[in-house]
Amino acid sequence: EKEHAASDPHLMLKKELEDLRKKLCKEQQANIKYSGLKARLAETERFLEKVMEEKKKLREELGEMQDIKEKLSAESQSTSNTEAWLEEKANLKKRLHQSERALVMIANDRDSMEKKLKEEIKKNQQLTAAAKNEPADITKLKMTFLKEKQGLMKRQQELEGMLIEALKNGGNYGNNTNCPVAE
């Protein structure tokens, strides 16, 4: 029967078709994971943008409060005014620290996503190597998939640079004209 299966091109084609279906199924599963990671990255970027905007507003409010304090000090040494300002300053600092903690959480989340993306890229590279004998359409799809993943990795590296810069500068994006979030 093995000789018959080897000599019957119809059976060989069926077996090859089944192998291709299994590979396609694996590729579809990898694409689903990739889409989930891509959506999570977009969500994280949106959240980061919001946090950075809030942080910028807080810094501006803090600056305004410092200006008010200086004016009040020049006009009066009233303890009630000073106490209210100190309370407001403490509240603003607390909000600023919360924003900075959120940035750290986003950075950690991004690191985790980067590891997952690298694993997915490695899996897809292995699938691509195995797919050299597959039809050209499937190979094109895989290459497109890999290019998209590489683009995401590049974007993540850019975000990492932004986060590192933000943490180095104490989140002072209000003075950084190169920051896309500050614009």
VMD Tcl script that builds the backbone (N, CA, C; Angstrom):
set m [mol new atoms 549]
animate dup $m
set s [atomselect $m all]
$s set {name element resname resid chain x y z} {
  {N N GLU 1 A 0.824 -1.201 0.000}
  {CA C GLU 1 A 0.000 0.000 0.000}
  {C C GLU 1 A 0.864 1.258 0.000}
  {N N LYS 2 A 2.026 1.249 0.678}
  {CA C LYS 2 A 2.927 2.404 0.663}
  {C C LYS 2 A 3.400 2.690 -0.753}
  {N N GLU 3 A 3.687 1.616 -1.487}
  {CA C GLU 3 A 4.115 1.808 -2.875}
  {C C GLU 3 A 2.987 2.438 -3.670}
  {N N HIS 4 A 1.759 1.977 -3.378}
  {CA C HIS 4 A 0.599 2.536 -4.084}
  {C C HIS 4 A 0.430 4.026 -3.737}
  {N N ALA 5 A 0.597 4.388 -2.437}
  {CA C ALA 5 A 0.457 5.791 -2.005}
  {C C ALA 5 A 1.555 6.654 -2.618}
  {N N ALA 6 A 2.759 6.104 -2.694}
  {CA C ALA 6 A 3.869 6.857 -3.262}
  {C C ALA 6 A 3.701 7.049 -4.763}
  {N N SER 7 A 3.086 6.076 -5.393}
  {CA C SER 7 A 2.944 6.172 -6.844}
  {C C SER 7 A 1.662 6.889 -7.253}
  {N N ASP 8 A 0.723 7.036 -6.345}
  {CA C ASP 8 A -0.544 7.707 -6.666}
  {C C ASP 8 A -0.394 9.210 -6.421}
  {N N PRO 9 A -0.321 10.005 -7.467}
  {CA C PRO 9 A -0.136 11.448 -7.288}
  {C C PRO 9 A -1.309 12.097 -6.572}
  {N N HIS 10 A -2.482 11.529 -6.726}
  {CA C HIS 10 A -3.665 12.086 -6.062}
  {C C HIS 10 A -3.511 12.007 -4.548}
  {N N LEU 11 A -3.062 10.865 -4.067}
  {CA C LEU 11 A -2.857 10.705 -2.617}
  {C C LEU 11 A -1.724 11.612 -2.126}
  {N N MET 12 A -0.689 11.742 -2.923}
  {CA C MET 12 A 0.420 12.613 -2.534}
  {C C MET 12 A -0.054 14.065 -2.442}
  {N N LEU 13 A -0.878 14.461 -3.402}
  {CA C LEU 13 A -1.403 15.829 -3.379}
  {C C LEU 13 A -2.315 16.047 -2.176}
  {N N LYS 14 A -3.132 15.022 -1.844}
  {CA C LYS 14 A -4.001 15.138 -0.666}
  {C C LYS 14 A -3.159 15.314 0.599}
  {N N LYS 15 A -2.106 14.524 0.715}
  {CA C LYS 15 A -1.236 14.612 1.887}
  {C C LYS 15 A -0.571 16.000 1.957}
  {N N GLU 16 A -0.086 16.469 0.814}
  {CA C GLU 16 A 0.536 17.789 0.761}
  {C C GLU 16 A -0.480 18.881 1.104}
  {N N LEU 17 A -1.719 18.736 0.609}
  {CA C LEU 17 A -2.778 19.691 0.924}
  {C C LEU 17 A -3.057 19.694 2.423}
  {N N GLU 18 A -3.114 18.543 3.039}
  {CA C GLU 18 A -3.361 18.451 4.480}
  {C C GLU 18 A -2.232 19.109 5.266}
  {N N ASP 19 A -0.989 18.889 4.830}
  {CA C ASP 19 A 0.158 19.528 5.486}
  {C C ASP 19 A 0.064 21.051 5.367}
  {N N LEU 20 A -0.307 21.531 4.183}
  {CA C LEU 20 A -0.446 22.974 3.980}
  {C C LEU 20 A -1.564 23.549 4.839}
  {N N ARG 21 A -2.662 22.794 4.976}
  {CA C ARG 21 A -3.765 23.253 5.825}
  {C C ARG 21 A -3.313 23.385 7.279}
  {N N LYS 22 A -2.539 22.409 7.737}
  {CA C LYS 22 A -2.040 22.471 9.117}
  {C C LYS 22 A -1.127 23.682 9.305}
  {N N LYS 23 A -0.259 23.920 8.333}
  {CA C LYS 23 A 0.639 25.076 8.411}
  {C C LYS 23 A -0.164 26.378 8.385}
  {N N LEU 24 A -1.174 26.429 7.533}
  {CA C LEU 24 A -2.013 27.624 7.449}
  {C C LEU 24 A -2.739 27.873 8.769}
  {N N CYS 25 A -3.195 26.805 9.384}
  {CA C CYS 25 A -3.879 26.917 10.682}
  {C C CYS 25 A -2.924 27.508 11.733}
  {N N LYS 26 A -1.691 27.010 11.740}
  {CA C LYS 26 A -0.697 27.532 12.691}
  {C C LYS 26 A -0.424 29.007 12.411}
  {N N GLU 27 A -0.327 29.350 11.150}
  {CA C GLU 27 A -0.077 30.738 10.766}
  {C C GLU 27 A -1.246 31.634 11.183}
  {N N GLN 28 A -2.468 31.139 11.022}
  {CA C GLN 28 A -3.638 31.916 11.422}
  {C C GLN 28 A -3.644 32.147 12.936}
  {N N GLN 29 A -3.257 31.125 13.683}
  {CA C GLN 29 A -3.179 31.282 15.143}
  {C C GLN 29 A -2.127 32.330 15.512}
  {N N ALA 30 A -1.002 32.302 14.814}
  {CA C ALA 30 A 0.047 33.297 15.069}
  {C C ALA 30 A -0.452 34.689 14.698}
  {N N ASN 31 A -1.213 34.794 13.616}
  {CA C ASN 31 A -1.766 36.092 13.208}
  {C C ASN 31 A -2.744 36.627 14.249}
  {N N ILE 32 A -3.528 35.749 14.849}
  {CA C ILE 32 A -4.478 36.168 15.887}
  {C C ILE 32 A -3.717 36.721 17.088}
  {N N LYS 33 A -2.665 36.028 17.485}
  {CA C LYS 33 A -1.850 36.514 18.606}
  {C C LYS 33 A -1.229 37.861 18.255}
  {N N TYR 34 A -0.724 37.954 17.047}
  {CA C TYR 34 A -0.105 39.198 16.584}
  {C C TYR 34 A -1.119 40.337 16.622}
  {N N SER 35 A -2.317 40.096 16.146}
  {CA C SER 35 A -3.347 41.144 16.147}
  {C C SER 35 A -3.662 41.583 17.571}
  {N N GLY 36 A -3.734 40.632 18.484}
  {CA C GLY 36 A -3.990 40.975 19.888}
  {C C GLY 36 A -2.878 41.829 20.462}
  {N N LEU 37 A -1.643 41.463 20.177}
  {CA C LEU 37 A -0.507 42.241 20.672}
  {C C LEU 37 A -0.491 43.632 20.039}
  {N N LYS 38 A -0.823 43.684 18.762}
  {CA C LYS 38 A -0.851 44.970 18.060}
  {C C LYS 38 A -1.923 45.877 18.675}
  {N N ALA 39 A -3.091 45.327 18.968}
  {CA C ALA 39 A -4.170 46.117 19.578}
  {C C ALA 39 A -3.760 46.581 20.973}
  {N N ARG 40 A -3.129 45.719 21.723}
  {CA C ARG 40 A -2.704 46.073 23.078}
  {C C ARG 40 A -1.643 47.175 23.033}
  {N N LEU 41 A -0.745 47.085 22.046}
  {CA C LEU 41 A 0.267 48.126 21.890}
  {C C LEU 41 A -0.393 49.463 21.572}
  {N N ALA 42 A -1.375 49.462 20.682}
  {CA C ALA 42 A -2.069 50.708 20.333}
  {C C ALA 42 A -2.770 51.280 21.557}
  {N N GLU 43 A -3.395 50.405 22.325}
  {CA C GLU 43 A -4.084 50.853 23.542}
  {C C GLU 43 A -3.085 51.452 24.530}
  {N N THR 44 A -1.940 50.813 24.678}
  {CA C THR 44 A -0.909 51.308 25.586}
  {C C THR 44 A -0.384 52.655 25.110}
  {N N GLU 45 A -0.217 52.811 23.800}
  {CA C GLU 45 A 0.247 54.088 23.264}
  {C C GLU 45 A -0.773 55.191 23.530}
  {N N ARG 46 A -2.075 54.876 23.364}
  {CA C ARG 46 A -3.106 55.874 23.648}
  {C C ARG 46 A -3.076 56.257 25.127}
  {N N PHE 47 A -2.949 55.260 25.984}
  {CA C PHE 47 A -2.906 55.520 27.419}
  {C C PHE 47 A -1.680 56.361 27.765}
  {N N LEU 48 A -0.547 56.044 27.158}
  {CA C LEU 48 A 0.673 56.798 27.394}
  {C C LEU 48 A 0.488 58.250 26.966}
  {N N GLU 49 A -0.155 58.453 25.822}
  {CA C GLU 49 A -0.420 59.812 25.354}
  {C C GLU 49 A -1.245 60.587 26.373}
  {N N LYS 50 A -2.295 59.952 26.884}
  {CA C LYS 50 A -3.153 60.604 27.874}
  {C C LYS 50 A -2.365 60.939 29.135}
  {N N VAL 51 A -1.549 60.003 29.578}
  {CA C VAL 51 A -0.760 60.224 30.789}
  {C C VAL 51 A 0.227 61.364 30.569}
  {N N MET 52 A 0.848 61.382 29.403}
  {CA C MET 52 A 1.807 62.441 29.125}
  {C C MET 52 A 1.106 63.805 29.052}
  {N N GLU 53 A -0.081 63.853 28.469}
  {CA C GLU 53 A -0.833 65.105 28.425}
  {C C GLU 53 A -1.193 65.561 29.833}
  {N N GLU 54 A -1.639 64.617 30.647}
  {CA C GLU 54 A -1.995 64.943 32.032}
  {C C GLU 54 A -0.767 65.429 32.796}
  {N N LYS 55 A 0.355 64.779 32.557}
  {CA C LYS 55 A 1.585 65.170 33.234}
  {C C LYS 55 A 1.989 66.584 32.818}
  {N N LYS 56 A 1.850 66.889 31.535}
  {CA C LYS 56 A 2.171 68.238 31.049}
  {C C LYS 56 A 1.262 69.263 31.713}
  {N N LYS 57 A -0.032 68.955 31.799}
  {CA C LYS 57 A -0.972 69.872 32.444}
  {C C LYS 57 A -0.605 70.087 33.905}
  {N N LEU 58 A -0.245 68.994 34.566}
  {CA C LEU 58 A 0.120 69.102 35.975}
  {C C LEU 58 A 1.364 69.973 36.152}
  {N N ARG 59 A 2.321 69.808 35.279}
  {CA C ARG 59 A 3.528 70.633 35.360}
  {C C ARG 59 A 3.182 72.108 35.143}
  {N N GLU 60 A 2.289 72.354 34.186}
  {CA C GLU 60 A 1.877 73.738 33.947}
  {C C GLU 60 A 1.149 74.291 35.165}
  {N N GLU 61 A 0.256 73.489 35.737}
  {CA C GLU 61 A -0.459 73.932 36.929}
  {C C GLU 61 A 0.505 74.182 38.079}
  {N N LEU 62 A 1.495 73.318 38.207}
  {CA C LEU 62 A 2.482 73.495 39.263}
  {C C LEU 62 A 3.249 74.800 39.051}
  {N N GLY 63 A 3.614 75.066 37.799}
  {CA C GLY 63 A 4.296 76.326 37.492}
  {C C GLY 63 A 3.422 77.528 37.820}
  {N N GLU 64 A 2.145 77.442 37.467}
  {CA C GLU 64 A 1.210 78.522 37.772}
  {C C GLU 64 A 1.088 78.719 39.284}
  {N N MET 65 A 1.039 77.606 40.002}
  {CA C MET 65 A 0.938 77.687 41.456}
  {C C MET 65 A 2.175 78.339 42.068}
  {N N GLN 66 A 3.317 78.044 41.500}
  {CA C GLN 66 A 4.529 78.667 42.012}
  {C C GLN 66 A 4.511 80.170 41.749}
  {N N ASP 67 A 4.009 80.555 40.576}
  {CA C ASP 67 A 3.877 81.992 40.291}
  {C C ASP 67 A 2.923 82.653 41.285}
  {N N ILE 68 A 1.818 81.998 41.545}
  {CA C ILE 68 A 0.836 82.544 42.500}
  {C C ILE 68 A 1.462 82.673 43.884}
  {N N LYS 69 A 2.219 81.679 44.274}
  {CA C LYS 69 A 2.866 81.718 45.584}
  {C C LYS 69 A 3.797 82.920 45.689}
  {N N GLU 70 A 4.572 83.148 44.648}
  {CA C GLU 70 A 5.491 84.276 44.669}
  {C C GLU 70 A 4.733 85.604 44.775}
  {N N LYS 71 A 3.640 85.736 44.050}
  {CA C LYS 71 A 2.834 86.964 44.116}
  {C C LYS 71 A 2.230 87.139 45.499}
  {N N LEU 72 A 1.712 86.036 46.059}
  {CA C LEU 72 A 1.103 86.119 47.386}
  {C C LEU 72 A 2.143 86.456 48.457}
  {N N SER 73 A 3.339 85.917 48.302}
  {CA C SER 73 A 4.395 86.202 49.267}
  {C C SER 73 A 4.778 87.671 49.233}
  {N N ALA 74 A 4.800 88.240 48.044}
  {CA C ALA 74 A 5.149 89.647 47.913}
  {C C ALA 74 A 4.059 90.538 48.506}
  {N N GLU 75 A 2.803 90.155 48.350}
  {CA C GLU 75 A 1.683 90.967 48.830}
  {C C GLU 75 A 1.422 90.791 50.314}
  {N N SER 76 A 1.536 89.559 50.766}
  {CA C SER 76 A 1.152 89.328 52.153}
  {C C SER 76 A 1.853 88.098 52.710}
  {N N GLN 77 A 2.051 88.094 53.998}
  {CA C GLN 77 A 2.638 86.943 54.670}
  {C C GLN 77 A 1.562 86.153 55.409}
  {N N SER 78 A 0.361 86.237 54.954}
  {CA C SER 78 A -0.777 85.590 55.603}
  {C C SER 78 A -0.574 84.071 55.648}
  {N N THR 79 A -0.712 83.491 56.816}
  {CA C THR 79 A -0.522 82.046 56.965}
  {C C THR 79 A -1.638 81.240 56.310}
  {N N SER 80 A -2.834 81.790 56.296}
  {CA C SER 80 A -3.939 81.022 55.690}
  {C C SER 80 A -3.732 80.871 54.186}
  {N N ASN 81 A -3.247 81.924 53.520}
  {CA C ASN 81 A -2.965 81.830 52.080}
  {C C ASN 81 A -1.833 80.845 51.808}
  {N N THR 82 A -0.806 80.905 52.625}
  {CA C THR 82 A 0.339 80.012 52.456}
  {C C THR 82 A -0.070 78.563 52.685}
  {N N GLU 83 A -0.885 78.317 53.692}
  {CA C GLU 83 A -1.340 76.949 53.965}
  {C C GLU 83 A -2.174 76.398 52.821}
  {N N ALA 84 A -3.046 77.201 52.261}
  {CA C ALA 84 A -3.857 76.749 51.123}
  {C C ALA 84 A -2.972 76.439 49.928}
  {N N TRP 85 A -1.991 77.294 49.696}
  {CA C TRP 85 A -1.098 77.048 48.569}
  {C C TRP 85 A -0.287 75.780 48.784}
  {N N LEU 86 A 0.226 75.582 50.008}
  {CA C LEU 86 A 1.002 74.380 50.302}
  {C C LEU 86 A 0.157 73.121 50.123}
  {N N GLU 87 A -1.108 73.195 50.512}
  {CA C GLU 87 A -2.003 72.055 50.329}
  {C C GLU 87 A -2.207 71.768 48.839}
  {N N GLU 88 A -2.435 72.812 48.067}
  {CA C GLU 88 A -2.617 72.654 46.620}
  {C C GLU 88 A -1.343 72.109 45.970}
  {N N LYS 89 A -0.201 72.626 46.419}
  {CA C LYS 89 A 1.082 72.157 45.889}
  {C C LYS 89 A 1.259 70.662 46.201}
  {N N ALA 90 A 0.924 70.268 47.418}
  {CA C ALA 90 A 1.036 68.860 47.797}
  {C C ALA 90 A 0.124 67.988 46.925}
  {N N ASN 91 A -1.098 68.474 46.669}
  {CA C ASN 91 A -2.016 67.732 45.799}
  {C C ASN 91 A -1.464 67.592 44.390}
  {N N LEU 92 A -0.904 68.664 43.865}
  {CA C LEU 92 A -0.326 68.611 42.515}
  {C C LEU 92 A 0.865 67.668 42.454}
  {N N LYS 93 A 1.713 67.710 43.470}
  {CA C LYS 93 A 2.855 66.795 43.507}
  {C C LYS 93 A 2.380 65.350 43.556}
  {N N LYS 94 A 1.329 65.105 44.334}
  {CA C LYS 94 A 0.786 63.754 44.430}
  {C C LYS 94 A 0.291 63.281 43.059}
  {N N ARG 95 A -0.416 64.142 42.345}
  {CA C ARG 95 A -0.903 63.786 41.010}
  {C C ARG 95 A 0.258 63.557 40.043}
  {N N LEU 96 A 1.300 64.365 40.164}
  {CA C LEU 96 A 2.475 64.202 39.324}
  {C C LEU 96 A 3.146 62.855 39.588}
  {N N HIS 97 A 3.293 62.482 40.840}
  {CA C HIS 97 A 3.894 61.197 41.196}
  {C C HIS 97 A 3.048 60.037 40.676}
  {N N GLN 98 A 1.720 60.192 40.738}
  {CA C GLN 98 A 0.842 59.148 40.198}
  {C C GLN 98 A 1.043 58.996 38.697}
  {N N SER 99 A 1.202 60.087 38.012}
  {CA C SER 99 A 1.443 60.044 36.565}
  {C C SER 99 A 2.777 59.355 36.263}
  {N N GLU 100 A 3.782 59.677 37.055}
  {CA C GLU 100 A 5.088 59.044 36.839}
  {C C GLU 100 A 5.026 57.540 37.109}
  {N N ARG 101 A 4.274 57.131 38.113}
  {CA C ARG 101 A 4.096 55.693 38.372}
  {C C ARG 101 A 3.396 55.017 37.197}
  {N N ALA 102 A 2.427 55.716 36.628}
  {CA C ALA 102 A 1.720 55.174 35.462}
  {C C ALA 102 A 2.690 54.983 34.300}
  {N N LEU 103 A 3.609 55.913 34.117}
  {CA C LEU 103 A 4.616 55.780 33.066}
  {C C LEU 103 A 5.485 54.550 33.282}
  {N N VAL 104 A 5.874 54.324 34.513}
  {CA C VAL 104 A 6.691 53.152 34.821}
  {C C VAL 104 A 5.910 51.870 34.523}
  {N N MET 105 A 4.632 51.861 34.878}
  {CA C MET 105 A 3.806 50.681 34.595}
  {C C MET 105 A 3.703 50.457 33.091}
  {N N ILE 106 A 3.556 51.521 32.339}
  {CA C ILE 106 A 3.473 51.395 30.881}
  {C C ILE 106 A 4.786 50.862 30.325}
  {N N ALA 107 A 5.896 51.340 30.865}
  {CA C ALA 107 A 7.197 50.861 30.400}
  {C C ALA 107 A 7.338 49.367 30.662}
  {N N ASN 108 A 6.913 48.917 31.837}
  {CA C ASN 108 A 6.974 47.494 32.159}
  {C C ASN 108 A 6.072 46.693 31.231}
  {N N ASP 109 A 4.898 47.212 30.969}
  {CA C ASP 109 A 3.950 46.562 30.063}
  {C C ASP 109 A 4.549 46.462 28.669}
  {N N ARG 110 A 5.191 47.530 28.230}
  {CA C ARG 110 A 5.808 47.560 26.916}
  {C C ARG 110 A 6.931 46.530 26.817}
  {N N ASP 111 A 7.725 46.391 27.896}
  {CA C ASP 111 A 8.788 45.393 27.897}
  {C C ASP 111 A 8.214 43.993 27.730}
  {N N SER 112 A 7.142 43.728 28.429}
  {CA C SER 112 A 6.489 42.420 28.326}
  {C C SER 112 A 5.981 42.189 26.907}
  {N N MET 113 A 5.367 43.213 26.325}
  {CA C MET 113 A 4.852 43.078 24.958}
  {C C MET 113 A 5.998 42.901 23.963}
  {N N GLU 114 A 7.107 43.562 24.218}
  {CA C GLU 114 A 8.256 43.442 23.327}
  {C C GLU 114 A 8.782 42.007 23.340}
  {N N LYS 115 A 8.846 41.391 24.503}
  {CA C LYS 115 A 9.286 40.001 24.593}
  {C C LYS 115 A 8.349 39.084 23.810}
  {N N LYS 116 A 7.038 39.315 23.971}
  {CA C LYS 116 A 6.071 38.491 23.252}
  {C C LYS 116 A 6.207 38.677 21.749}
  {N N LEU 117 A 6.408 39.912 21.311}
  {CA C LEU 117 A 6.570 40.164 19.879}
  {C C LEU 117 A 7.825 39.482 19.335}
  {N N LYS 118 A 8.906 39.533 20.103}
  {CA C LYS 118 A 10.133 38.871 19.673}
  {C C LYS 118 A 9.917 37.368 19.535}
  {N N GLU 119 A 9.194 36.784 20.480}
  {CA C GLU 119 A 8.884 35.351 20.399}
  {C C GLU 119 A 8.053 35.050 19.162}
  {N N GLU 120 A 7.078 35.892 18.889}
  {CA C GLU 120 A 6.226 35.696 17.718}
  {C C GLU 120 A 7.039 35.833 16.433}
  {N N ILE 121 A 7.937 36.807 16.404}
  {CA C ILE 121 A 8.774 36.980 15.215}
  {C C ILE 121 A 9.649 35.755 15.006}
  {N N LYS 122 A 10.197 35.241 16.076}
  {CA C LYS 122 A 11.035 34.048 15.972}
  {C C LYS 122 A 10.216 32.872 15.452}
  {N N LYS 123 A 9.009 32.692 15.977}
  {CA C LYS 123 A 8.142 31.611 15.497}
  {C C LYS 123 A 7.839 31.787 14.021}
  {N N ASN 124 A 7.530 33.013 13.628}
  {CA C ASN 124 A 7.191 33.267 12.232}
  {C C ASN 124 A 8.397 33.104 11.318}
  {N N GLN 125 A 9.573 33.426 11.804}
  {CA C GLN 125 A 10.777 33.203 11.007}
  {C C GLN 125 A 10.981 31.705 10.786}
  {N N GLN 126 A 10.696 30.924 11.820}
  {CA C GLN 126 A 10.801 29.476 11.677}
  {C C GLN 126 A 9.769 28.967 10.684}
  {N N LEU 127 A 8.565 29.500 10.769}
  {CA C LEU 127 A 7.521 29.100 9.821}
  {C C LEU 127 A 7.897 29.516 8.403}
  {N N THR 128 A 8.496 30.678 8.276}
  {CA C THR 128 A 8.909 31.162 6.959}
  {C C THR 128 A 9.976 30.242 6.375}
  {N N ALA 129 A 10.912 29.839 7.218}
  {CA C ALA 129 A 11.951 28.926 6.743}
  {C C ALA 129 A 11.341 27.597 6.300}
  {N N ALA 130 A 10.337 27.131 7.038}
  {CA C ALA 130 A 9.683 25.873 6.699}
  {C C ALA 130 A 8.791 26.026 5.470}
  {N N ALA 131 A 8.395 27.249 5.183}
  {CA C ALA 131 A 7.435 27.480 4.112}
  {C C ALA 131 A 8.099 27.762 2.767}
  {N N LYS 132 A 9.382 27.555 2.652}
  {CA C LYS 132 A 10.055 27.850 1.393}
  {C C LYS 132 A 9.497 27.009 0.248}
  {N N ASN 133 A 8.943 25.870 0.570}
  {CA C ASN 133 A 8.382 25.010 -0.459}
  {C C ASN 133 A 6.899 25.268 -0.674}
  {N N GLU 134 A 6.328 26.222 0.068}
  {CA C GLU 134 A 4.910 26.511 -0.054}
  {C C GLU 134 A 4.659 27.432 -1.243}
  {N N PRO 135 A 3.391 27.572 -1.642}
  {CA C PRO 135 A 3.059 28.448 -2.781}
  {C C PRO 135 A 3.457 29.900 -2.491}
  {N N ALA 136 A 3.640 30.641 -3.543}
  {CA C ALA 136 A 4.127 32.019 -3.450}
  {C C ALA 136 A 3.172 32.919 -2.674}
  {N N ASP 137 A 1.861 32.719 -2.782}
  {CA C ASP 137 A 0.894 33.569 -2.080}
  {C C ASP 137 A 1.062 33.468 -0.578}
  {N N ILE 138 A 1.235 32.288 -0.056}
  {CA C ILE 138 A 1.394 32.108 1.391}
  {C C ILE 138 A 2.709 32.736 1.836}
  {N N THR 139 A 3.736 32.581 1.040}
  {CA C THR 139 A 5.031 33.167 1.377}
  {C C THR 139 A 4.923 34.692 1.405}
  {N N LYS 140 A 4.206 35.290 0.447}
  {CA C LYS 140 A 4.016 36.735 0.437}
  {C C LYS 140 A 3.287 37.190 1.698}
  {N N LEU 141 A 2.260 36.432 2.097}
  {CA C LEU 141 A 1.521 36.779 3.309}
  {C C LEU 141 A 2.436 36.756 4.536}
  {N N LYS 142 A 3.262 35.753 4.586}
  {CA C LYS 142 A 4.162 35.641 5.732}
  {C C LYS 142 A 5.171 36.777 5.755}
  {N N MET 143 A 5.673 37.149 4.617}
  {CA C MET 143 A 6.638 38.235 4.568}
  {C C MET 143 A 5.985 39.553 4.987}
  {N N THR 144 A 4.747 39.774 4.537}
  {CA C THR 144 A 4.008 40.971 4.935}
  {C C THR 144 A 3.826 40.983 6.444}
  {N N PHE 145 A 3.468 39.837 6.976}
  {CA C PHE 145 A 3.271 39.685 8.416}
  {C C PHE 145 A 4.562 40.024 9.170}
  {N N LEU 146 A 5.684 39.513 8.680}
  {CA C LEU 146 A 6.963 39.771 9.338}
  {C C LEU 146 A 7.338 41.257 9.252}
  {N N LYS 147 A 7.075 41.889 8.118}
  {CA C LYS 147 A 7.385 43.311 7.977}
  {C C LYS 147 A 6.563 44.135 8.961}
  {N N GLU 148 A 5.290 43.772 9.135}
  {CA C GLU 148 A 4.457 44.490 10.094}
  {C C GLU 148 A 4.994 44.326 11.509}
  {N N LYS 149 A 5.422 43.136 11.832}
  {CA C LYS 149 A 5.969 42.901 13.169}
  {C C LYS 149 A 7.256 43.690 13.370}
  {N N GLN 150 A 8.089 43.751 12.356}
  {CA C GLN 150 A 9.326 44.512 12.479}
  {C C GLN 150 A 9.017 45.992 12.658}
  {N N GLY 151 A 8.000 46.475 11.970}
  {CA C GLY 151 A 7.579 47.865 12.148}
  {C C GLY 151 A 7.130 48.131 13.572}
  {N N LEU 152 A 6.388 47.174 14.125}
  {CA C LEU 152 A 5.941 47.317 15.511}
  {C C LEU 152 A 7.130 47.320 16.471}
  {N N MET 153 A 8.095 46.471 16.198}
  {CA C MET 153 A 9.276 46.430 17.062}
  {C C MET 153 A 10.003 47.782 17.008}
  {N N LYS 154 A 10.100 48.358 15.818}
  {CA C LYS 154 A 10.751 49.662 15.682}
  {C C LYS 154 A 9.974 50.710 16.470}
  {N N ARG 155 A 8.638 50.686 16.371}
  {CA C ARG 155 A 7.799 51.634 17.098}
  {C C ARG 155 A 7.985 51.464 18.609}
  {N N GLN 156 A 8.091 50.209 19.045}
  {CA C GLN 156 A 8.294 49.963 20.474}
  {C C GLN 156 A 9.634 50.523 20.939}
  {N N GLN 157 A 10.648 50.387 20.119}
  {CA C GLN 157 A 11.949 50.934 20.481}
  {C C GLN 157 A 11.867 52.454 20.579}
  {N N GLU 158 A 11.127 53.077 19.666}
  {CA C GLU 158 A 10.949 54.523 19.741}
  {C C GLU 158 A 10.236 54.911 21.030}
  {N N LEU 159 A 9.191 54.149 21.383}
  {CA C LEU 159 A 8.460 54.430 22.619}
  {C C LEU 159 A 9.362 54.247 23.831}
  {N N GLU 160 A 10.186 53.223 23.783}
  {CA C GLU 160 A 11.095 52.991 24.886}
  {C C GLU 160 A 12.041 54.179 25.045}
  {N N GLY 161 A 12.529 54.687 23.927}
  {CA C GLY 161 A 13.395 55.860 23.974}
  {C C GLY 161 A 12.671 57.049 24.583}
  {N N MET 162 A 11.399 57.223 24.180}
  {CA C MET 162 A 10.613 58.329 24.736}
  {C C MET 162 A 10.433 58.159 26.236}
  {N N LEU 163 A 10.141 56.942 26.661}
  {CA C LEU 163 A 9.931 56.689 28.089}
  {C C LEU 163 A 11.215 56.931 28.878}
  {N N ILE 164 A 12.314 56.456 28.344}
  {CA C ILE 164 A 13.586 56.645 29.033}
  {C C ILE 164 A 13.890 58.130 29.130}
  {N N GLU 165 A 13.683 58.855 28.035}
  {CA C GLU 165 A 13.921 60.295 28.035}
  {C C GLU 165 A 13.007 60.987 29.040}
  {N N ALA 166 A 11.722 60.550 29.085}
  {CA C ALA 166 A 10.767 61.154 30.016}
  {C C ALA 166 A 11.209 60.905 31.463}
  {N N LEU 167 A 11.656 59.710 31.730}
  {CA C LEU 167 A 12.074 59.392 33.094}
  {C C LEU 167 A 13.369 60.122 33.457}
  {N N LYS 168 A 14.272 60.262 32.487}
  {CA C LYS 168 A 15.512 60.995 32.746}
  {C C LYS 168 A 15.237 62.464 33.040}
  {N N ASN 169 A 14.295 63.037 32.310}
  {CA C ASN 169 A 13.978 64.460 32.463}
  {C C ASN 169 A 12.939 64.693 33.539}
  {N N GLY 170 A 12.591 63.666 34.256}
  {CA C GLY 170 A 11.561 63.847 35.280}
  {C C GLY 170 A 10.205 64.089 34.646}
  {N N GLY 171 A 10.032 63.590 33.428}
  {CA C GLY 171 A 8.758 63.762 32.732}
  {C C GLY 171 A 8.543 65.170 32.242}
  {N N ASN 172 A 9.580 65.955 32.066}
  {CA C ASN 172 A 9.445 67.360 31.678}
  {C C ASN 172 A 9.266 67.480 30.176}
  {N N TYR 173 A 8.108 67.032 29.673}
  {CA C TYR 173 A 7.839 67.101 28.246}
  {C C TYR 173 A 7.416 68.494 27.814}
  {N N GLY 174 A 7.004 69.319 28.761}
  {CA C GLY 174 A 6.577 70.664 28.397}
  {C C GLY 174 A 7.709 71.442 27.747}
  {N N ASN 175 A 8.957 71.097 28.046}
  {CA C ASN 175 A 10.103 71.805 27.489}
  {C C ASN 175 A 10.740 71.056 26.341}
  {N N ASN 176 A 10.225 69.902 25.972}
  {CA C ASN 176 A 10.817 69.082 24.910}
  {C C ASN 176 A 9.995 69.239 23.646}
  {N N THR 177 A 10.526 69.972 22.693}
  {CA C THR 177 A 9.776 70.221 21.452}
  {C C THR 177 A 9.851 69.039 20.509}
  {N N ASN 178 A 10.683 68.060 20.790}
  {CA C ASN 178 A 10.777 66.881 19.922}
  {C C ASN 178 A 9.771 65.818 20.289}
  {N N CYS 179 A 9.071 65.990 21.357}
  {CA C CYS 179 A 8.134 64.977 21.842}
  {C C CYS 179 A 6.820 65.076 21.084}
  {N N PRO 180 A 6.405 63.989 20.373}
  {CA C PRO 180 A 5.149 64.059 19.634}
  {C C PRO 180 A 3.949 64.199 20.541}
  {N N VAL 181 A 4.051 63.739 21.776}
  {CA C VAL 181 A 2.905 63.818 22.687}
  {C C VAL 181 A 2.708 65.242 23.172}
  {N N ALA 182 A 3.822 65.978 23.301}
  {CA C ALA 182 A 3.745 67.342 23.815}
  {C C ALA 182 A 3.160 68.294 22.786}
  {N N GLU 183 A 3.069 67.905 21.552}
  {CA C GLU 183 A 2.560 68.781 20.494}
  {C C GLU 183 A 1.107 68.816 20.436}
}
mol reanalyze $m
mol bondsrecalc $m
mol representation Tube
mol addrep $m
